[in-house]
Amino acid sequence: QHLDVGEDSVGTRVELAHIAATLLGMRVELTVSIAEVQGRAVTFDVSGSDSVEPICRGRHSRFVVDVQKTQARLAAKAVKAGLA
């Protein structure tokens, strides 16, 4: 909902630290917030906890791309790879 028409985003990095185990059947809550925006690069802070303690924390980075340009670049790569 925050992208313009013709835009999408691709994941570029995932860093996640496993802090504690969660028992099967326990409810887990994940919290994600925008940590930083630099041009088309967006970084999110991620944290998770069960009803007892924190279980994970980390960062996820994404990059906003133009869908048509990305499709053209991937089509050219498919040709080079002999897949088209």
DSSP file (Angstrom, degrees, kcal/mol; ACC not computed):
  #  RESIDUE AA STRUCTURE BP1 BP2  ACC     N-H-->O    O-->H-N    N-H-->O    O-->H-N    TCO  KAPPA ALPHA  PHI   PSI    X-CA   Y-CA   Z-CA
    1    1 A Q              0   0    0      0, 0.0     0, 0.0     0, 0.0     0, 0.0   0.000 360.0 360.0 360.0 -14.4    0.0    0.0    0.0
    2    2 A H        +     0   0    0      2,-0.1     2,-0.3     0, 0.0     0, 0.0   0.385 360.0  89.0-101.3   3.3    3.0    2.3    0.4
    3    3 A L  S    S-     0   0    0      4,-0.1     2,-0.1     1,-0.1     3,-0.1  -0.712  77.4-117.3 -99.9 151.9    4.4    1.7   -3.1
    4    4 A D    >   -     0   0    0     -2,-0.3     3,-2.0     1,-0.1    -2,-0.1  -0.403  49.0 -76.5 -77.3 162.1    3.6    3.6   -6.3
    5    5 A V  T 3  S+     0   0    0      1,-0.3    -1,-0.1    -2,-0.1     3,-0.1  -0.375 123.1  25.2 -57.3 133.7    1.9    1.8   -9.2
    6    6 A G  T 3  S+     0   0    0      1,-0.3    61,-3.0    -3,-0.1    62,-0.4   0.454 101.9 109.8  88.3   1.0    4.5   -0.2  -11.1
    7    7 A E  E <   +A   66   0A   0     -3,-2.0    -1,-0.3    59,-0.2     2,-0.3  -0.787  34.9 163.7-108.6 154.0    6.8   -0.6   -8.0
    8    8 A D  E     -A   65   0A   0     57,-2.1    57,-3.1    -2,-0.3     2,-0.4  -0.870  28.1-121.5-147.5 179.0    7.5   -3.7   -5.9
    9    9 A S  E     -A   64   0A   0     -2,-0.3     2,-0.4    55,-0.3    55,-0.2  -0.972  13.5-156.9-131.9 151.0   10.2   -4.5   -3.4
   10   10 A V  E     -A   63   0A   0     53,-2.2    53,-2.3    -2,-0.4     2,-0.2  -0.961  25.2-115.0-124.0 142.1   12.8   -7.3   -3.2
   11   11 A G  E     +A   62   0A   0     -2,-0.4    51,-0.3    51,-0.2     3,-0.1  -0.552  32.0 173.4 -73.9 138.0   14.5   -8.6   -0.1
   12   12 A T  E     +     0   0A   0     49,-2.8     2,-0.3     1,-0.4    50,-0.2   0.564  62.7  10.4-119.6 -18.3   18.2   -8.0    0.0
   13   13 A R  E     -A   61   0A   0     48,-1.4    48,-2.6     2,-0.0     2,-0.4  -0.950  50.0-168.3-163.8 140.5   19.3   -9.1    3.4
   14   14 A V  E     +A   60   0A   0     -2,-0.3     2,-0.5    46,-0.2    46,-0.2  -0.988   8.3 177.6-132.2 124.1   17.9  -11.0    6.4
   15   15 A E  E     +A   59   0A   0     44,-2.9    44,-2.1    -2,-0.4     2,-0.4  -0.988  10.9 168.0-124.9 119.6   19.7  -11.1    9.8
   16   16 A L  E     -A   58   0A   0     -2,-0.5     2,-0.5    42,-0.2    42,-0.2  -0.978  21.0-156.4-139.5 124.3   18.0  -13.0   12.5
   17   17 A A  E     -A   57   0A   0     40,-3.2    40,-1.5    -2,-0.4     2,-0.7  -0.869  14.5-142.1 -99.4 126.5   19.3  -14.0   15.9
   18   18 A H  E     +A   56   0A   0     -2,-0.5    38,-0.2    38,-0.2     3,-0.1  -0.797  27.3 170.5 -87.0 115.9   17.6  -17.0   17.6
   19   19 A I        -     0   0    0     36,-2.7     2,-0.3    -2,-0.7    37,-0.2   0.830  57.5  -0.6 -98.5 -39.1   17.6  -16.1   21.3
   20   20 A A        -     0   0    0     35,-1.3    -1,-0.3    33,-0.1     2,-0.2  -0.992  69.9-106.3-153.6 154.4   15.3  -18.7   22.9
   21   21 A A        -     0   0    0     -2,-0.3     2,-0.4    -3,-0.1    -3,-0.0  -0.494  26.1-147.2 -80.8 152.6   13.2  -21.8   22.0
   22   22 A T        -     0   0    0     -2,-0.2     2,-0.1    33,-0.1     3,-0.1  -0.972  20.0-117.6-119.9 136.9    9.5  -21.7   22.0
   23   23 A L    >   -     0   0    0     -2,-0.4     3,-2.3     1,-0.1     2,-0.0  -0.436  39.3 -93.1 -72.5 144.9    7.4  -24.7   22.9
   24   24 A L  T 3  S+     0   0    0      1,-0.3    -1,-0.1    -2,-0.1     3,-0.1  -0.345 114.5  24.8 -55.3 130.5    5.1  -26.2   20.3
   25   25 A G  T 3  S+     0   0    0      1,-0.4    -1,-0.3    -3,-0.1     2,-0.2   0.250  89.9 128.9  95.2 -12.3    1.6  -24.7   20.6
   26   26 A M    <   -     0   0    0     -3,-2.3    -1,-0.4     1,-0.1     2,-0.3  -0.510  63.5-114.5 -75.4 145.3    2.8  -21.4   22.3
   27   27 A R        -     0   0    0     -2,-0.2    24,-0.5    -3,-0.1     2,-0.4  -0.613  30.2-157.3 -77.4 137.3    1.6  -18.2   20.7
   28   28 A V        -     0   0    0     -2,-0.3     2,-0.5    22,-0.2    22,-0.2  -0.955   3.3-157.5-118.7 136.2    4.4  -16.1   19.2
   29   29 A E  E     -B   49   0A   0     20,-2.9    20,-2.0    -2,-0.4     2,-0.4  -0.963   6.4-164.2-115.4 126.1    4.2  -12.4   18.6
   30   30 A L  E     -B   48   0A   0     -2,-0.5     2,-0.4    18,-0.2    18,-0.2  -0.892   0.6-163.0-107.8 138.7    6.4  -10.7   16.0
   31   31 A T  E     -B   47   0A   0     16,-3.1    16,-2.2    -2,-0.4     2,-0.4  -0.985   7.5-176.9-121.7 129.2    6.9   -6.9   15.8
   32   32 A V  E     +B   46   0A   0     -2,-0.4     2,-0.3    14,-0.2    14,-0.2  -0.992   6.4 170.2-128.0 130.4    8.3   -5.2   12.7
   33   33 A S  E     -B   45   0A   0     12,-2.1    12,-2.9    -2,-0.4     2,-0.5  -0.978  40.7-102.1-137.9 151.8    9.0   -1.5   12.5
   34   34 A I  E     +B   44   0A   0     -2,-0.3    10,-0.3    10,-0.2     3,-0.1  -0.606  36.1 176.8 -73.2 123.1   10.8    0.6    9.9
   35   35 A A  E     -     0   0A   0      8,-3.1     2,-0.3    -2,-0.5     9,-0.2   0.782  62.4  -1.9 -95.3 -34.3   14.3    1.4   11.2
   36   36 A E  E     -B   43   0A   0      7,-1.8     7,-2.9     2,-0.0     2,-0.4  -0.984  48.6-161.2-161.6 142.3   15.7    3.3    8.3
   37   37 A V  E     +B   42   0A   0     -2,-0.3     2,-0.5     5,-0.2     5,-0.2  -0.987  13.0 173.4-128.6 121.5   14.8    4.6    4.8
   38   38 A Q  E >   -B   41   0A   0      3,-2.9     3,-2.3    -2,-0.4     2,-0.4  -0.873  65.8 -63.2-127.8  98.2   17.6    5.6    2.5
   39   39 A G  T 3  S-     0   0    0     -2,-0.5    -1,-0.0     1,-0.3     0, 0.0  -0.491 121.5 -12.1  62.8-119.0   16.3    6.4   -1.0
   40   40 A R  T 3  S+     0   0    0     -2,-0.4    24,-2.6    -3,-0.1     2,-0.5   0.445 117.9  96.9 -92.6  -1.3   14.8    3.2   -2.3
   41   41 A A  E <   -BC  38  63A   0     -3,-2.3    -3,-2.9    22,-0.2     2,-0.4  -0.776  52.6-173.8 -92.9 129.2   16.4    1.0    0.5
   42   42 A V  E     -BC  37  62A   0     20,-2.8    20,-2.8    -2,-0.5     2,-0.4  -0.986   5.8-163.5-125.5 130.0   14.2    0.3    3.5
   43   43 A T  E     -BC  36  61A   0     -7,-2.9    -8,-3.1    -2,-0.4    -7,-1.8  -0.948   5.8-161.7-116.5 133.0   15.4   -1.5    6.7
   44   44 A F  E     -BC  34  60A   0     16,-3.1    16,-2.2    -2,-0.4     2,-0.4  -0.895  13.3-138.4-112.8 139.6   13.1   -3.1    9.2
   45   45 A D  E     -BC  33  59A   0    -12,-2.9   -12,-2.1    -2,-0.4     2,-0.4  -0.806  24.5-164.7 -89.1 138.2   13.8   -4.1   12.8
   46   46 A V  E     +BC  32  58A   0     12,-2.8    12,-2.5    -2,-0.4     2,-0.3  -0.982  13.3 169.6-126.8 135.1   12.2   -7.4   13.7
   47   47 A S  E     -BC  31  57A   0    -16,-2.2   -16,-3.1    -2,-0.4     2,-0.3  -0.995   8.5-169.4-142.1 150.6   11.6   -8.9   17.2
   48   48 A G  E     +BC  30  56A   0      8,-2.5     7,-2.9    -2,-0.3     8,-1.7  -0.986   7.1 171.9-138.9 148.7    9.7  -11.8   18.4
   49   49 A S  E     -BC  29  54A   0    -20,-2.0   -20,-2.9    -2,-0.3     2,-0.2  -0.990  19.6-145.0-149.8 155.2    8.6  -13.2   21.8
   50   50 A D        -     0   0    0      3,-2.3   -22,-0.2    -2,-0.3     5,-0.0  -0.369  53.9 -78.8-102.6-167.2    6.5  -15.9   23.2
   51   51 A S  S    S+     0   0    0    -24,-0.5   -23,-0.1     1,-0.2    -2,-0.0   0.568 128.9  38.6 -74.0  -5.3    4.4  -15.5   26.4
   52   52 A V  S    S-     0   0    0      1,-0.3    -1,-0.2     0, 0.0   -30,-0.0   0.784 121.8 -18.2-109.4 -41.7    7.6  -16.0   28.5
   53   53 A E  S    S-     0   0    0    -33,-0.0    -3,-2.3     0, 0.0    -1,-0.3  -0.970  74.8 -70.1-160.7 166.5   10.5  -14.3   26.9
   54   54 A P  E     - C   0  49A   0      0, 0.0    -5,-0.3     0, 0.0     3,-0.1  -0.454  39.3-179.0 -63.8 141.8   12.0  -12.8   23.8
   55   55 A I  E     +     0   0A   0     -7,-2.9   -36,-2.7     1,-0.4   -35,-1.3   0.600  57.8   3.9-120.3 -19.6   12.9  -15.4   21.2
   56   56 A C  E     -AC  18  48A   0     -8,-1.7    -8,-2.5   -38,-0.2    -1,-0.4  -0.992  49.9-178.6-160.4 160.5   14.4  -13.6   18.3
   57   57 A R  E     +AC  17  47A   0    -40,-1.5   -40,-3.2    -2,-0.3     2,-0.3  -0.968  25.5 114.3-157.1 153.3   15.6  -10.2   17.0
   58   58 A G  E     -AC  16  46A   0    -12,-2.5   -12,-2.8    -2,-0.3     2,-0.3  -0.983  47.8 -85.0 174.6-163.4   17.1   -9.0   13.8
   59   59 A R  E     -AC  15  45A   0    -44,-2.1   -44,-2.9    -2,-0.3     2,-0.4  -0.974  18.6-162.0-137.9 149.0   16.8   -6.8   10.7
   60   60 A H  E     -AC  14  44A   0    -16,-2.2   -16,-3.1    -2,-0.3     2,-0.4  -0.997  11.0-158.9-132.9 128.6   15.4   -7.3    7.2
   61   61 A S  E     +AC  13  43A   0    -48,-2.6   -49,-2.8    -2,-0.4   -48,-1.4  -0.885  11.3 178.6-111.6 140.1   16.4   -5.1    4.3
   62   62 A R  E     -AC  11  42A   0    -20,-2.8   -20,-2.8    -2,-0.4     2,-0.4  -0.920  16.4-146.2-134.1 159.3   14.4   -4.5    1.1
   63   63 A F  E     -AC  10  41A   0    -53,-2.3   -53,-2.2    -2,-0.3     2,-0.4  -0.997  18.4-128.4-131.1 129.4   14.8   -2.4   -2.0
   64   64 A V  E     -A    9   0A   0    -24,-2.6     2,-0.3    -2,-0.4   -55,-0.3  -0.625  35.6-175.6 -78.2 128.4   12.0   -0.7   -4.0
   65   65 A V  E     -A    8   0A   0    -57,-3.1   -57,-2.1    -2,-0.4     2,-0.6  -0.855  32.7-110.7-125.4 158.1   12.2   -1.6   -7.7
   66   66 A D  E  >  -A    7   0A   0     -2,-0.3     4,-2.4   -59,-0.2   -59,-0.2  -0.804  27.8-145.4 -84.5 121.4   10.5   -0.7  -10.9
   67   67 A V  H  > S+     0   0    0    -61,-3.0     4,-2.7    -2,-0.6     5,-0.2   0.900  95.3  49.3 -59.4 -45.6    8.6   -3.9  -12.0
   68   68 A Q  H  > S+     0   0    0    -62,-0.4     4,-2.3     1,-0.2    -1,-0.2   0.911 112.4  47.5 -63.8 -42.5    9.0   -3.3  -15.7
   69   69 A K  H  > S+     0   0    0      2,-0.2     4,-2.4     1,-0.2    -1,-0.2   0.902 113.0  49.2 -64.3 -40.6   12.8   -2.8  -15.4
   70   70 A T  H  X S+     0   0    0     -4,-2.4     4,-2.4     2,-0.2    -2,-0.2   0.921 110.9  49.3 -65.2 -43.7   13.1   -5.8  -13.2
   71   71 A Q  H  X S+     0   0    0     -4,-2.7     4,-2.2     1,-0.2    -2,-0.2   0.901 112.0  49.0 -62.2 -40.7   11.1   -8.0  -15.6
   72   72 A A  H  X S+     0   0    0     -4,-2.3     4,-2.2     2,-0.2    -2,-0.2   0.912 111.3  49.4 -65.0 -42.7   13.3   -6.8  -18.6
   73   73 A R  H  X S+     0   0    0     -4,-2.4     4,-1.8     1,-0.2    -2,-0.2   0.896 113.0  46.6 -63.9 -40.6   16.5   -7.5  -16.6
   74   74 A L  H  X S+     0   0    0     -4,-2.4     4,-2.2     2,-0.2    -1,-0.2   0.850 110.0  53.3 -71.7 -33.9   15.4  -11.0  -15.7
   75   75 A A  H  X S+     0   0    0     -4,-2.2     4,-1.8     2,-0.2    -2,-0.2   0.909 109.4  49.1 -65.7 -41.1   14.2  -11.7  -19.3
   76   76 A A  H  X S+     0   0    0     -4,-2.2     4,-2.2     1,-0.2    -2,-0.2   0.881 110.6  50.7 -64.5 -37.9   17.7  -10.7  -20.6
   77   77 A K  H  X S+     0   0    0     -4,-1.8     4,-2.2     2,-0.2    -2,-0.2   0.898 106.9  54.0 -66.4 -39.8   19.3  -12.9  -18.0
   78   78 A A  H  <>S+     0   0    0     -4,-2.2     5,-3.3     2,-0.2     6,-0.8   0.885 108.4  50.0 -61.6 -37.9   17.1  -15.9  -19.1
   79   79 A V  H ><5S+     0   0    0     -4,-1.8     3,-1.3     4,-0.2    -2,-0.2   0.942 110.9  48.3 -64.8 -47.1   18.3  -15.4  -22.6
   80   80 A K  H 3<5S+     0   0    0     -4,-2.2    -2,-0.2     1,-0.3    -1,-0.2   0.846 112.5  49.5 -60.4 -34.2   21.9  -15.3  -21.5
   81   81 A A  T 3<5S-     0   0    0     -4,-2.2    -1,-0.3    -5,-0.2    -2,-0.2   0.508 115.2-117.0 -84.1  -4.3   21.3  -18.5  -19.5
   82   82 A G  T < 5S+     0   0    0     -3,-1.3    -3,-0.2    -4,-0.4    -2,-0.1   0.775  83.2 118.0  74.6  26.7   19.7  -20.2  -22.4
   83   83 A L      <       0   0    0     -5,-3.3    -4,-0.2    -6,-0.2    -5,-0.1   0.388 360.0 360.0-105.6   2.0   16.3  -20.5  -20.6
   84   84 A A              0   0    0     -6,-0.8    -5,-0.2    -5,-0.2    -1,-0.1   0.384 360.0 360.0-124.4 360.0   14.3  -18.3  -23.0
